[in-house]
């Protein structure tokens, strides 16, 4: 399955894609291919788009768009080049209409693209809370410093979903309300990424992921 939202064109800049109405039919299992032979079951697979609209997948241009950071990708050009027209058309789509209701609509933050920051006392409190959260959720010894960084990545990804606390696994011991990994997200969105080597915690910031704080928690 293709990533993001997918669309095809015949080289004329006009999008062939699955709108909110068609996606609802896909979810209900009632959308049928042009020839009536198959049920369409994937809204963002180029082959499924071609099957529904009855076009040859080797004779269309294929594009993808990531709504949260407005990133447009050219997948394949098979006919007249219409990249700019397709890009403009995909930018005009109201993606909130087709998003899952549990998705939290916010911009994607790349922490190492933010200016280098020196942590504040509040940042250190968030780091202390993150240390406590990880200790409550995961009991095993970390395999590497990189594992601790990936924990922050996972915490940030989770912040895009609106779920009751009870649906976040292994968080029973974490006190408070709301998203249980919010402390890590606050650091991430400030441009501070934690790492842990089993003894020392570090905060990294800036384009070169410099260590801007180091110590025991």
Secondary structure by P-SEA (a helix, b strand, c coil): cccccccccccccccccccaaaaaaaaacccccccccccccccccaaaaaaaaccccccccccccccccccccccccccccaaaaaaaaaaaccccccccccccbbbbbcccccccccccaaaaaaaaaaaaaaaaccccccccaaaaaaaaaaaaaaccccccccccccccccccccccaaaaaaaaaacbbbbbcccbbbbbbcccccccccccc
